[in-house]
Amino acid sequence: MFGFVLVCAALSLLLEARASTAQDDPLWPDRQAIEHFLKKAKVTERKKIGTGVTHPEKVTLELDGAVRQAVFKKIDEPLDNWRNEVAAYELDKLLGIGMVPPTVERGVGGRAGCLQLWVTGSTMDEHDTGFPDIEKWRDQVSVMWLFDDLIANVDRHLNNAMASPGHRLMLIDHSRSFREDEGLRNDLNAKVDGTNARLWGVEPDAKLERFPTRYPRSLIERLRSLTDKEIKDAIDRYVWGWRQKLLLDRRKRILERVGSMGPEAIHTAP
């Protein structure tokens, strides 16, 4: 019995959705265990979330004494689909980015959909405190824009980018991703106005047209070294046909753009 209690306690700690304060530590150190929990835990409560056009639900899950919450999405439209949520997580995992909370395919109440671990923090729309290390924060925002360009996300705004208690960037709401876009919406850079300025942690300033973006060397090398097959295999269940080819084309454009930006666009942090 004592051993069982220890196991439950360990799982409970493992599934805490709070970010580590250490910038180099992963937000979710054992994603396999979290994915298992999301797939196997019993749904004990469902509650509609008041915001969002996708009509998500907050569900309570229980497994072996551990209780946690997740977001359930079931929207299944051509341009707004729960499958894109899982595909975005699988790509985030494949690239080693670690900003998208663990997300799995799972039906709830007889409806197909996805479950994403409920995370705590503040949306950028609510975030009103400064960042202790603004340069590290801006490096994270740079990665966010690169990722959004890769997955053709048309819905990044101040309510679906979150700052964790440890000032780590967490990315949610990717149901409107994987569009049939050939170009790069963000141009891998930041115009300093409105939403972009808030994400950079500054107020809009007409004198600063752009901030330089920087990317971890490990991310760019990973993006370059992955084969087309590895990328397709990661999303094949959720993103099909022409949209896969367009994603690979955007990957090529991103690498070309980063190469043209020179060595100052790369830093050696993980």
C-alpha positions as a Markdown table, in Angstrom:
| # | Residue | x | y | z |
|---|---|---|---|---|
| 1 | Met | 0.0 | 0.0 | 0.0 |
| 2 | Phe | 2.8 | 2.4 | 0.8 |
| 3 | Gly | 4.4 | 1.7 | -2.5 |
| 4 | Phe | 1.1 | 2.5 | -4.3 |
| 5 | Val | 0.9 | 5.8 | -2.5 |
| 6 | Leu | 4.4 | 6.7 | -3.6 |
| 7 | Val | 3.6 | 5.9 | -7.2 |
| 8 | Cys | 0.5 | 8.0 | -7.1 |
| 9 | Ala | 2.4 | 10.9 | -5.5 |
| 10 | Ala | 5.1 | 10.6 | -8.1 |
| 11 | Leu | 2.6 | 10.7 | -10.9 |
| 12 | Ser | 0.8 | 13.6 | -9.3 |
| 13 | Leu | 4.1 | 15.6 | -9.2 |
| 14 | Leu | 4.9 | 14.6 | -12.7 |
| 15 | Leu | 1.7 | 15.9 | -14.1 |
| 16 | Glu | 1.9 | 19.3 | -12.5 |
| 17 | Ala | 1.3 | 21.8 | -15.3 |
| 18 | Arg | 3.5 | 24.4 | -13.7 |
| 19 | Ala | 6.7 | 25.4 | -15.6 |
| 20 | Ser | 10.1 | 25.0 | -14.0 |
| 21 | Thr | 11.8 | 28.3 | -13.2 |
| 22 | Ala | 15.0 | 27.0 | -14.8 |
| 23 | Gln | 15.0 | 28.1 | -18.4 |
| 24 | Asp | 16.9 | 25.0 | -19.6 |
| 25 | Asp | 14.6 | 22.5 | -17.9 |
| 26 | Pro | 11.7 | 21.1 | -20.0 |
| 27 | Leu | 8.3 | 22.3 | -19.1 |
| 28 | Trp | 6.9 | 18.8 | -19.2 |
| 29 | Pro | 9.8 | 16.5 | -18.2 |
| 30 | Asp | 8.1 | 13.2 | -18.9 |
| 31 | Arg | 5.7 | 13.7 | -21.7 |
| 32 | Gln | 5.2 | 10.0 | -22.3 |
| 33 | Ala | 3.7 | 9.6 | -18.9 |
| 34 | Ile | 1.5 | 12.6 | -19.4 |
| 35 | Glu | 0.3 | 11.3 | -22.8 |
| 36 | His | -0.5 | 8.0 | -21.2 |
| 37 | Phe | -2.5 | 9.8 | -18.5 |
| 38 | Leu | -4.5 | 11.8 | -21.0 |
| 39 | Lys | -5.3 | 8.7 | -23.0 |
| 40 | Lys | -6.2 | 6.3 | -20.2 |
| 41 | Ala | -7.6 | 8.5 | -17.3 |
| 42 | Lys | -11.3 | 8.4 | -16.5 |
| 43 | Val | -13.3 | 11.5 | -17.3 |
| 44 | Thr | -15.1 | 12.5 | -14.1 |
| 45 | Glu | -16.3 | 16.0 | -15.0 |
| 46 | Arg | -16.9 | 18.1 | -18.1 |
| 47 | Lys | -17.5 | 21.9 | -18.1 |
| 48 | Lys | -17.8 | 24.2 | -21.1 |
| 49 | Ile | -15.2 | 27.0 | -21.3 |
| 50 | Gly | -16.8 | 30.4 | -21.9 |
| 51 | Thr | -14.3 | 31.6 | -24.4 |
| 52 | Gly | -13.2 | 30.5 | -27.9 |
| 53 | Val | -15.1 | 29.8 | -31.1 |
| 54 | Thr | -14.2 | 26.1 | -31.0 |
| 55 | His | -16.4 | 25.6 | -27.9 |
| 56 | Pro | -13.8 | 23.7 | -25.9 |
| 57 | Glu | -14.5 | 21.9 | -22.6 |
| 58 | Lys | -12.5 | 21.7 | -19.4 |
| 59 | Val | -12.5 | 18.1 | -18.3 |
| 60 | Thr | -11.4 | 16.5 | -15.1 |
| 61 | Leu | -9.4 | 13.3 | -15.3 |
| 62 | Glu | -8.6 | 10.6 | -12.7 |
| 63 | Leu | -6.2 | 7.7 | -12.9 |
| 64 | Asp | -4.8 | 5.7 | -9.9 |
| 65 | Gly | -5.6 | 8.5 | -7.5 |
| 66 | Ala | -4.1 | 11.3 | -9.5 |
| 67 | Val | -6.5 | 14.0 | -10.6 |
| 68 | Arg | -5.8 | 16.6 | -13.3 |
| 69 | Gln | -7.5 | 18.8 | -15.9 |
| 70 | Ala | -7.4 | 18.9 | -19.6 |
| 71 | Val | -9.0 | 20.8 | -22.5 |
| 72 | Phe | -11.2 | 18.8 | -24.9 |
| 73 | Lys | -11.7 | 20.0 | -28.4 |
| 74 | Lys | -14.0 | 18.4 | -30.9 |
| 75 | Ile | -14.4 | 21.0 | -33.7 |
| 76 | Asp | -14.2 | 19.2 | -37.0 |
| 77 | Glu | -14.3 | 21.8 | -39.8 |
| 78 | Pro | -12.1 | 22.1 | -42.9 |
| 79 | Leu | -10.4 | 25.2 | -41.7 |
| 80 | Asp | -10.7 | 24.7 | -37.9 |
| 81 | Asn | -10.0 | 21.2 | -36.7 |
| 82 | Trp | -9.0 | 19.3 | -33.6 |
| 83 | Arg | -6.6 | 17.2 | -35.6 |
| 84 | Asn | -4.4 | 20.2 | -36.1 |
| 85 | Glu | -3.9 | 20.5 | -32.3 |
| 86 | Val | -2.4 | 17.0 | -32.2 |
| 87 | Ala | -0.3 | 17.6 | -35.3 |
| 88 | Ala | 1.1 | 20.8 | -33.8 |
| 89 | Tyr | 2.1 | 19.0 | -30.7 |
| 90 | Glu | 3.7 | 16.1 | -32.6 |
| 91 | Leu | 5.8 | 18.6 | -34.6 |
| 92 | Asp | 6.7 | 20.6 | -31.5 |
| 93 | Lys | 7.9 | 17.3 | -30.0 |
| 94 | Leu | 9.8 | 16.2 | -33.1 |
| 95 | Leu | 11.7 | 19.5 | -33.2 |
| 96 | Gly | 12.4 | 19.6 | -29.5 |
| 97 | Ile | 10.7 | 23.0 | -29.0 |
| 98 | Gly | 8.7 | 22.0 | -25.9 |
| 99 | Met | 6.2 | 24.9 | -25.9 |
| 100 | Val | 3.0 | 23.1 | -26.8 |
| 101 | Pro | 1.4 | 21.2 | -23.9 |
| 102 | Pro | 1.0 | 17.4 | -24.3 |
| 103 | Thr | -1.9 | 16.7 | -26.6 |
| 104 | Val | -3.4 | 13.4 | -27.6 |
| 105 | Glu | -6.2 | 12.1 | -29.8 |
| 106 | Arg | -9.1 | 10.9 | -27.7 |
| 107 | Gly | -12.9 | 10.7 | -27.9 |
| 108 | Val | -15.0 | 12.1 | -25.0 |
| 109 | Gly | -18.7 | 11.5 | -24.7 |
| 110 | Gly | -18.9 | 9.7 | -28.0 |
| 111 | Arg | -17.2 | 12.5 | -29.9 |
| 112 | Ala | -13.8 | 12.3 | -31.6 |
| 113 | Gly | -11.4 | 15.0 | -30.6 |
| 114 | Cys | -8.3 | 15.8 | -28.7 |
| 115 | Leu | -7.2 | 16.3 | -25.1 |
| 116 | Gln | -4.6 | 18.8 | -24.1 |
| 117 | Leu | -3.1 | 19.1 | -20.7 |
| 118 | Trp | -4.5 | 22.1 | -18.8 |
| 119 | Val | -1.7 | 24.6 | -18.1 |
| 120 | Thr | -1.5 | 27.4 | -15.6 |
| 121 | Gly | -0.1 | 30.8 | -16.2 |
| 122 | Ser | -1.4 | 34.1 | -17.7 |
| 123 | Thr | -2.3 | 34.8 | -21.3 |
| 124 | Met | -0.3 | 37.7 | -22.8 |
| 125 | Asp | -3.5 | 39.7 | -22.9 |
| 126 | Glu | -3.6 | 39.4 | -19.1 |
| 127 | His | 0.1 | 39.6 | -18.4 |
| 128 | Asp | 1.0 | 42.9 | -16.9 |
| 129 | Thr | 4.4 | 42.3 | -15.3 |
| 130 | Gly | 7.8 | 42.5 | -16.8 |
| 131 | Phe | 10.2 | 39.7 | -17.6 |
| 132 | Pro | 13.3 | 39.2 | -15.5 |
| 133 | Asp | 15.3 | 38.3 | -18.6 |
| 134 | Ile | 13.8 | 40.1 | -21.6 |
| 135 | Glu | 16.3 | 38.8 | -24.0 |
| 136 | Lys | 15.5 | 35.2 | -23.2 |
| 137 | Trp | 11.9 | 35.9 | -23.5 |
| 138 | Arg | 12.4 | 37.5 | -26.9 |
| 139 | Asp | 14.3 | 34.4 | -28.0 |
| 140 | Gln | 11.3 | 32.3 | -27.0 |
| 141 | Val | 9.0 | 34.6 | -29.0 |
| 142 | Ser | 11.3 | 34.2 | -32.0 |
| 143 | Val | 10.9 | 30.4 | -31.8 |
| 144 | Met | 7.1 | 30.9 | -31.6 |
| 145 | Trp | 7.0 | 32.9 | -34.8 |
| 146 | Leu | 9.2 | 30.4 | -36.6 |
| 147 | Phe | 6.9 | 27.5 | -35.5 |
| 148 | Asp | 3.8 | 29.5 | -36.5 |
| 149 | Asp | 5.3 | 30.0 | -40.0 |
| 150 | Leu | 6.1 | 26.3 | -40.2 |
| 151 | Ile | 2.6 | 25.2 | -39.4 |
| 152 | Ala | 0.9 | 28.1 | -41.1 |
| 153 | Asn | -0.9 | 29.2 | -38.0 |
| 154 | Val | -3.3 | 32.0 | -38.7 |
| 155 | Asp | -4.6 | 32.4 | -35.2 |
| 156 | Arg | -1.8 | 33.5 | -32.9 |
| 157 | His | -2.9 | 36.4 | -30.7 |
| 158 | Leu | -2.6 | 37.5 | -27.1 |
| 159 | Asn | -5.1 | 35.0 | -25.8 |
| 160 | Asn | -3.3 | 31.9 | -27.1 |
| 161 | Ala | 0.3 | 32.6 | -26.0 |
| 162 | Met | 0.8 | 32.1 | -22.3 |
| 163 | Ala | 3.5 | 33.1 | -19.9 |
| 164 | Ser | 4.1 | 30.4 | -17.3 |
| 165 | Pro | 4.8 | 31.3 | -13.6 |
| 166 | Gly | 8.5 | 30.9 | -14.5 |
| 167 | His | 8.2 | 33.2 | -17.5 |
| 168 | Arg | 8.3 | 30.3 | -20.0 |
| 169 | Leu | 6.3 | 30.7 | -23.2 |
| 170 | Met | 3.5 | 28.1 | -23.7 |
| 171 | Leu | 1.6 | 27.9 | -27.0 |
| 172 | Ile | -2.1 | 26.8 | -27.1 |
| 173 | Asp | -4.9 | 26.8 | -29.7 |
| 174 | His | -3.6 | 25.4 | -33.0 |
| 175 | Ser | -6.9 | 24.2 | -34.5 |
| 176 | Arg | -6.6 | 26.8 | -37.3 |
| 177 | Ser | -3.1 | 25.8 | -38.4 |
| 178 | Phe | -1.8 | 23.9 | -41.4 |
| 179 | Arg | -3.4 | 26.2 | -43.9 |
| 180 | Glu | -2.6 | 26.0 | -47.6 |
| 181 | Asp | -0.1 | 28.9 | -47.4 |
| 182 | Glu | 3.1 | 28.9 | -49.4 |
| 183 | Gly | 4.7 | 32.0 | -47.9 |
| 184 | Leu | 5.9 | 32.9 | -44.4 |
| 185 | Arg | 3.3 | 35.1 | -42.7 |
| 186 | Asn | 5.7 | 36.4 | -40.0 |
| 187 | Asp | 8.6 | 37.0 | -42.3 |
| 188 | Leu | 10.6 | 35.5 | -39.3 |
| 189 | Asn | 10.7 | 38.9 | -37.7 |
| 190 | Ala | 8.6 | 41.1 | -35.5 |
| 191 | Lys | 7.0 | 44.4 | -36.4 |
| 192 | Val | 6.8 | 46.4 | -33.2 |
| 193 | Asp | 3.1 | 47.3 | -33.0 |
| 194 | Gly | 0.0 | 45.9 | -31.4 |
| 195 | Thr | 0.1 | 42.2 | -30.7 |
| 196 | Asn | 3.7 | 41.7 | -31.7 |
| 197 | Ala | 4.9 | 44.5 | -29.4 |
| 198 | Arg | 3.0 | 43.0 | -26.4 |
| 199 | Leu | 4.6 | 39.6 | -27.1 |
| 200 | Trp | 8.0 | 41.1 | -27.2 |
| 201 | Gly | 7.3 | 42.6 | -23.7 |
| 202 | Val | 7.2 | 46.2 | -24.8 |
| 203 | Glu | 4.7 | 48.9 | -25.6 |
| 204 | Pro | 4.3 | 49.9 | -29.2 |
| 205 | Asp | 7.1 | 52.3 | -30.3 |
| 206 | Ala | 7.0 | 53.9 | -33.7 |
| 207 | Lys | 10.7 | 54.4 | -33.7 |
| 208 | Leu | 11.4 | 50.7 | -33.4 |
| 209 | Glu | 10.2 | 49.1 | -36.6 |
| 210 | Arg | 11.5 | 45.7 | -35.9 |
| 211 | Phe | 13.3 | 43.6 | -33.2 |
| 212 | Pro | 15.9 | 41.1 | -34.4 |
| 213 | Thr | 14.9 | 37.5 | -34.0 |
| 214 | Arg | 17.3 | 34.7 | -32.9 |
| 215 | Tyr | 17.0 | 31.0 | -32.9 |
| 216 | Pro | 18.6 | 28.1 | -31.0 |
| 217 | Arg | 21.3 | 26.4 | -33.1 |
| 218 | Ser | 19.9 | 23.1 | -32.0 |
| 219 | Leu | 16.4 | 23.9 | -33.4 |
| 220 | Ile | 17.8 | 25.1 | -36.8 |
| 221 | Glu | 20.0 | 22.0 | -37.0 |
| 222 | Arg | 17.1 | 19.8 | -36.2 |
| 223 | Leu | 14.8 | 21.5 | -38.7 |
| 224 | Arg | 17.5 | 21.0 | -41.3 |
| 225 | Ser | 18.4 | 17.4 | -40.5 |
| 226 | Leu | 15.0 | 15.9 | -40.4 |
| 227 | Thr | 14.0 | 14.0 | -43.5 |
| 228 | Asp | 10.7 | 14.6 | -45.3 |
| 229 | Lys | 9.6 | 11.1 | -44.2 |
| 230 | Glu | 10.2 | 11.9 | -40.6 |
| 231 | Ile | 8.1 | 15.0 | -40.7 |
| 232 | Lys | 5.3 | 13.3 | -42.7 |
| 233 | Asp | 5.3 | 10.3 | -40.3 |
| 234 | Ala | 4.8 | 12.7 | -37.3 |
| 235 | Ile | 1.7 | 14.3 | -38.7 |
| 236 | Asp | 0.4 | 11.8 | -41.3 |
| 237 | Arg | -2.6 | 10.8 | -39.2 |
| 238 | Tyr | -3.8 | 14.4 | -38.9 |
| 239 | Val | -2.5 | 16.4 | -41.9 |
| 240 | Trp | -2.9 | 15.0 | -45.3 |
| 241 | Gly | -1.9 | 15.4 | -49.0 |
| 242 | Trp | -1.1 | 18.8 | -50.4 |
| 243 | Arg | -0.9 | 20.4 | -46.9 |
| 244 | Gln | 2.0 | 18.1 | -46.1 |
| 245 | Lys | 3.9 | 19.3 | -49.2 |
| 246 | Leu | 3.2 | 22.9 | -48.4 |
| 247 | Leu | 4.6 | 22.4 | -44.9 |
| 248 | Leu | 7.8 | 20.9 | -46.3 |
| 249 | Asp | 8.0 | 23.9 | -48.7 |
| 250 | Arg | 7.7 | 26.3 | -45.8 |
| 251 | Arg | 10.4 | 24.4 | -44.0 |
| 252 | Lys | 12.7 | 25.1 | -47.0 |
| 253 | Arg | 11.9 | 28.8 | -47.0 |
| 254 | Ile | 12.5 | 29.1 | -43.3 |
| 255 | Leu | 15.9 | 27.6 | -43.6 |
| 256 | Glu | 16.7 | 29.8 | -46.6 |
| 257 | Arg | 15.6 | 32.9 | -44.7 |
| 258 | Val | 17.6 | 32.0 | -41.5 |
| 259 | Gly | 20.6 | 31.4 | -43.7 |
| 260 | Ser | 20.3 | 34.9 | -45.3 |
| 261 | Met | 20.0 | 36.5 | -41.8 |
| 262 | Gly | 23.6 | 35.7 | -41.0 |
| 263 | Pro | 25.3 | 34.2 | -37.9 |
| 264 | Glu | 23.7 | 36.8 | -35.5 |
| 265 | Ala | 20.4 | 35.0 | -36.0 |
| 266 | Ile | 21.7 | 31.9 | -34.3 |
| 267 | His | 22.5 | 31.4 | -30.6 |
| 268 | Thr | 24.0 | 28.4 | -28.9 |
| 269 | Ala | 21.5 | 28.0 | -26.0 |
| 270 | Pro | 19.5 | 24.8 | -26.1 |
